[in-house]
Amino acid sequence: MSLSVRVIACLDVANGRVVKGVNFQNLRDAGDPVELARRYYEQGADELTFLDVTATVDNRSTTYDVVRATAEQVFIPLTVGGGIRSVDDVSRLQASGADKVGVNSAAIARPALIAEIADRFGAQVLVLSLDVKRSDRTESGFIVTTHGGRTETALDAVAWAQQAIELGAGELLVNSIDADGTKTGFDTDLIALMRAISRVPVIASGGAGRVEDFPPAIRAGADAVLAASVFHNAILTVGDVKRELTDAGLLVR
């Protein structure tokens, strides 16, 4: 586990706008990605994650102009995911201002993509994005989904994470679809399982609703916590979360 905790603000983007729903369903407009990125940067976010949530479903590339405009407003690491299928896509994203890339559906379809990206750009550039549901079909009790949570695979989430790390993934972004948007807290069981098998940083995502939800995610094994709707709706600020983590005796950046 990292020495200090990162707080990451997430921008789920569709058609050039930030969107948010519950359990990946009923997406609604949450604002302009560039404006929100600037707000979270000013609040002290350690990183930003930009996920084009319909790129894979629509079979298109990430919206590069929005990425570029966002990168021009913030001076913290920017991770971009959605529609990444090749090393050339990664090159274009880096040229647009991305520091890291998140891969999910394309890596499941062709795991060699992970090694290709890691070999060319380094493992530190590659984040494996895991959209995970609870399931009695797998040994771990968690199954991987693709296409923005719309399609279930046959992959055990923990086994797939292990394989991806061996192939070169430098970080795990673990998003609980069951908890996503519910504001009932992070899935600490899922976090603990990923921590047990991972030698790379684990980012907890899905379920944040109160400041009290964040310390348990770190204690379960997360190196970083990611949130979206609580920031978009101004329920919490990044500063609120960092104060709560500090008060809980955790070291923040």
C-alpha positions in Angstrom: 0.0 0.0 0.0 1.2 3.5 -0.8 2.4 5.7 2.1 0.0 8.5 1.3 -3.6 8.4 0.1 -4.7 10.0 -3.2 -8.1 11.5 -3.7 -9.3 11.3 -7.3 -12.2 13.1 -8.9 -13.8 11.2 -11.8 -15.5 12.6 -14.8 -17.8 10.1 -16.6 -18.3 11.7 -20.0 -20.8 11.1 -22.8 -21.3 13.3 -25.8 -19.0 15.9 -24.4 -20.8 16.3 -21.1 -20.3 14.8 -17.6 -23.0 12.3 -16.8 -23.8 10.2 -13.7 -26.4 7.6 -12.9 -27.0 4.7 -10.4 -25.5 1.2 -11.1 -24.5 2.6 -14.5 -28.1 3.2 -15.5 -30.3 6.3 -16.1 -27.4 8.6 -16.9 -28.1 12.3 -16.4 -26.2 15.5 -17.2 -23.9 16.6 -14.5 -22.1 19.5 -16.1 -19.2 20.6 -18.4 -16.1 18.4 -18.0 -13.7 21.3 -18.4 -15.4 23.4 -15.8 -15.6 20.5 -13.4 -12.0 19.5 -13.9 -10.9 23.0 -13.1 -13.1 23.1 -9.9 -11.6 19.8 -8.6 -8.1 20.9 -9.4 -8.6 24.1 -7.4 -10.1 22.0 -4.6 -6.9 20.0 -4.3 -7.7 16.8 -6.2 -4.5 14.7 -6.5 -5.6 13.3 -9.9 -8.4 13.4 -12.4 -9.9 10.4 -14.2 -11.8 11.0 -17.4 -13.9 8.1 -18.6 -15.7 8.3 -22.0 -18.5 5.9 -20.9 -20.1 5.4 -24.3 -17.0 5.2 -26.5 -16.8 1.4 -26.5 -20.6 1.0 -26.8 -20.7 3.4 -29.7 -17.6 1.7 -31.2 -15.6 5.0 -31.5 -12.5 6.6 -30.1 -12.4 8.8 -27.0 -13.3 12.5 -27.6 -9.8 13.9 -28.0 -10.8 17.5 -28.1 -12.5 17.3 -24.7 -9.5 15.6 -23.3 -7.2 18.3 -24.7 -9.4 21.1 -23.3 -9.5 19.4 -19.9 -5.7 18.8 -19.8 -5.1 22.5 -20.5 -7.0 23.5 -17.3 -5.4 21.1 -14.8 -1.8 20.4 -13.8 -2.2 17.1 -12.0 -2.1 13.6 -13.5 -5.0 12.9 -15.9 -6.1 9.3 -16.6 -8.3 8.8 -19.7 -10.3 5.7 -20.5 -12.9 4.6 -23.0 -12.5 3.3 -26.5 -8.7 2.6 -26.3 -7.9 -0.3 -28.6 -4.3 0.1 -29.6 -0.9 1.7 -28.8 -1.7 4.3 -31.4 -4.7 5.4 -29.3 -2.5 5.8 -26.3 0.0 7.9 -28.3 -2.9 10.2 -29.5 -4.2 10.5 -25.9 -0.7 11.4 -24.6 -0.4 14.0 -27.3 -3.8 15.4 -26.1 -2.5 15.7 -22.5 -3.3 12.3 -20.9 -0.7 11.1 -18.4 -2.2 7.6 -18.0 -4.8 5.5 -19.8 -7.5 3.2 -18.5 -8.3 0.0 -20.5 -11.2 -2.4 -19.9 -13.3 -3.9 -22.7 -10.5 -4.0 -25.3 -8.1 -5.6 -22.9 -10.6 -8.3 -22.1 -11.2 -8.9 -25.8 -7.4 -9.1 -26.4 -5.3 -9.3 -23.3 -2.1 -8.8 -25.3 -3.0 -5.2 -25.5 -2.0 -4.7 -21.9 1.5 -6.0 -22.6 1.8 -3.9 -25.8 0.9 -0.7 -24.0 3.2 -1.5 -21.0 6.1 -2.5 -23.2 5.9 0.7 -25.2 5.0 3.3 -22.6 5.7 1.7 -19.2 3.5 0.1 -16.7 3.0 3.4 -14.9 0.9 4.6 -17.8 -1.5 1.7 -17.8 -4.5 1.5 -15.5 -6.7 -1.6 -15.6 -10.3 -0.4 -15.2 -12.4 -3.1 -13.7 -16.2 -2.7 -13.7 -17.2 -5.5 -11.2 -20.5 -7.0 -10.1 -21.1 -9.5 -7.3 -21.9 -13.0 -8.8 -22.2 -16.6 -7.6 -20.8 -17.7 -10.9 -17.2 -17.1 -9.9 -14.9 -18.4 -7.2 -14.2 -14.9 -5.8 -17.9 -13.9 -5.8 -17.2 -11.1 -8.3 -17.5 -11.0 -12.1 -16.1 -8.6 -14.7 -18.3 -6.6 -17.0 -17.6 -4.7 -20.2 -19.2 -2.0 -22.3 -19.9 0.4 -19.4 -21.3 -2.4 -17.2 -23.8 -3.5 -19.8 -22.3 -6.9 -20.7 -21.2 -9.6 -18.2 -18.2 -11.7 -19.0 -17.3 -15.1 -17.6 -14.2 -13.7 -16.0 -13.6 -13.9 -12.2 -12.7 -10.3 -11.3 -9.8 -11.3 -9.0 -8.3 -13.8 -11.4 -8.5 -11.3 -14.3 -6.8 -8.6 -12.2 -4.0 -11.0 -11.4 -3.5 -11.9 -15.1 -3.5 -8.2 -16.1 -0.9 -7.3 -13.5 1.3 -10.1 -14.8 0.9 -8.7 -18.3 1.9 -5.2 -17.2 -1.0 -3.3 -15.7 0.5 -0.7 -13.3 -2.6 0.1 -11.4 -6.1 -1.3 -10.7 -9.2 1.0 -10.8 -11.8 -1.2 -9.1 -15.3 0.0 -9.6 -18.2 -1.7 -7.9 -21.2 -1.5 -10.2 -23.4 -2.7 -7.3 -22.4 0.3 -5.2 -22.0 2.8 -8.1 -24.1 6.0 -7.5 -25.9 4.5 -4.5 -24.0 6.6 -1.9 -24.0 3.6 0.5 -20.2 3.3 0.9 -17.4 1.5 -0.9 -17.5 -2.3 -1.3 -14.7 -3.1 1.2 -15.0 -6.8 0.6 -14.0 -6.3 -3.1 -11.2 -3.9 -2.1 -9.8 -6.3 0.3 -9.8 -9.1 -2.2 -8.0 -7.0 -4.8 -5.4 -5.8 -2.2 -4.6 -9.4 -1.3 -3.5 -10.2 -4.8 -2.1 -6.9 -6.0 1.4 -5.7 -6.0 0.3 -2.5 -7.8 -1.8 0.4 -6.4 -5.5 -0.2 -6.0 -8.1 2.6 -6.6 -11.5 2.2 -4.9 -14.5 3.4 -6.8 -18.2 3.2 -6.5 -20.5 4.0 -3.5 -19.1 7.2 -1.9 -21.8 9.2 -0.2 -20.4 10.7 3.0 -17.0 11.6 4.2 -17.2 8.7 6.6 -17.2 6.3 3.7 -13.6 7.1 2.6 -11.4 5.9 5.5 -12.9 2.3 5.5 -11.9 2.0 1.8 -8.3 2.8 2.7 -8.3 0.5 5.7 -9.6 -2.3 3.4 -6.5 -1.9 1.3 -7.1 0.9 -1.3 -4.2 3.3 -2.1 -6.5 5.9 -3.6 -10.2 6.7 -3.4 -12.2 7.9 -6.4 -15.6 9.7 -6.4 -17.9 11.4 -8.9 -21.4 12.3 -8.0 -20.7 13.5 -4.5 -18.3 16.1 -6.0 -20.5 16.9 -9.0 -23.5 17.6 -6.8 -21.4 19.6 -4.3 -22.4 17.2 -1.5 -18.7 17.0 -0.7 -15.6 18.8 -1.8 -12.1 17.2 -2.2 -11.1 19.2 0.8 -13.8 17.6 2.9 -12.6 14.1 2.0 -9.0 14.9 2.7 -9.8 16.4 6.1 -11.8 13.3 7.1 -8.9 11.0 6.0 -6.5 13.1 8.0 -8.7 13.1 11.0 -8.9 9.3 10.7 -5.1 9.2 11.1 -4.3 8.6 7.4 -1.6 10.5 5.5 -2.9 12.4 2.5 -1.0 14.2 -0.2 
